[in-house]
């Protein structure tokens, strides 16, 4: 039981995907990182992810490392051929 005040300042608007470096190539057996686009002013980072050309790409770390405005992922290509990856940031309008 209790009384709660209405929250203010939280994200609650439209969600947008801001794409980072497209077709970033990671060689077979290689490890590297890539980041999504930076959320513009008036938006906050709520997550991210990636698209890849290879089922052998393993995400070893996910975080908004370095900035609360863009998403970063670290990848390991466990396949026998190079693969491409496009990382994106998910941003939401602030009300």
C-alpha positions as CSV (number, residue, x, y, z in Angstrom):
1,X,0.0,0.0,0.0
2,X,1.1,3.5,-0.6
3,X,0.9,6.6,-2.7
4,X,3.0,7.0,-5.9
5,X,3.8,10.1,-7.8
6,X,3.6,10.1,-11.6
7,X,7.1,9.5,-13.1
8,X,8.6,12.3,-15.2
9,X,11.6,12.4,-17.6
10,X,11.4,8.8,-18.8
11,X,11.7,7.6,-22.4
12,X,8.3,6.8,-23.8
13,X,8.3,7.9,-27.4
14,X,9.0,6.4,-30.7
15,X,11.9,3.9,-31.0
16,X,14.4,4.3,-33.8
17,X,17.3,2.1,-35.0
18,X,20.5,4.1,-35.8
19,X,22.8,2.0,-37.9
20,X,26.5,2.2,-37.4
21,X,29.2,0.9,-39.6
22,X,27.6,-1.3,-42.3
23,X,29.3,-4.3,-43.8
24,X,32.2,-4.2,-41.3
25,X,34.3,-7.2,-42.2
26,X,35.7,-9.7,-39.6
27,X,38.2,-12.3,-40.9
28,X,37.8,-16.0,-40.1
29,X,38.9,-16.6,-36.6
30,X,39.1,-12.9,-35.9
31,X,37.8,-10.9,-32.9
32,X,36.8,-7.3,-33.2
33,X,34.2,-4.8,-32.1
34,X,31.7,-2.5,-33.9
35,X,29.3,0.2,-32.7
36,X,25.9,1.5,-33.7
37,X,25.1,5.0,-34.6
38,X,25.0,7.7,-32.0
39,X,21.5,8.6,-30.7
40,X,20.7,12.2,-31.6
41,X,19.8,14.9,-29.0
42,X,16.4,14.3,-27.4
43,X,16.8,10.6,-27.6
44,X,18.2,8.0,-25.1
45,X,19.9,4.6,-25.8
46,X,17.7,1.7,-24.9
47,X,19.7,-1.2,-26.5
48,X,21.2,-2.4,-29.7
49,X,22.1,-5.4,-31.8
50,X,23.5,-6.5,-35.1
51,X,22.8,-8.0,-38.5
52,X,25.4,-10.5,-39.9
53,X,26.2,-12.4,-43.1
54,X,27.5,-15.4,-41.2
55,X,25.9,-17.8,-38.6
56,X,29.4,-18.3,-37.1
57,X,29.6,-14.8,-35.6
58,X,29.5,-15.0,-31.8
59,X,28.7,-11.9,-29.7
60,X,31.1,-11.9,-26.7
61,X,30.2,-8.6,-25.2
62,X,27.3,-6.1,-25.4
63,X,27.2,-2.7,-23.8
64,X,26.9,1.0,-24.3
65,X,30.7,1.2,-23.7
66,X,32.3,4.6,-24.0
67,X,29.1,6.5,-24.2
68,X,25.4,6.2,-23.1
69,X,24.5,7.4,-26.6
70,X,25.6,4.4,-28.8
71,X,25.6,0.6,-28.6
72,X,28.9,-1.4,-28.9
73,X,29.3,-5.2,-29.4
74,X,32.4,-7.4,-29.5
75,X,32.4,-10.2,-32.0
76,X,34.3,-13.5,-32.6
77,X,34.1,-15.1,-36.0
78,X,34.3,-18.8,-35.4
79,X,33.8,-19.7,-39.1
80,X,36.2,-20.4,-41.9
81,X,35.4,-17.4,-44.0
82,X,35.2,-13.6,-43.4
83,X,31.8,-12.3,-42.5
84,X,30.2,-8.9,-42.4
85,X,28.3,-7.3,-39.6
86,X,26.2,-4.1,-39.2
87,X,25.7,-2.9,-35.6
88,X,22.8,-0.7,-34.6
89,X,21.8,1.4,-31.6
90,X,18.1,1.5,-30.5
91,X,17.1,5.0,-29.4
92,X,13.9,6.3,-28.0
93,X,12.4,9.8,-27.9
94,X,12.4,11.4,-24.5
95,X,9.0,12.8,-23.5
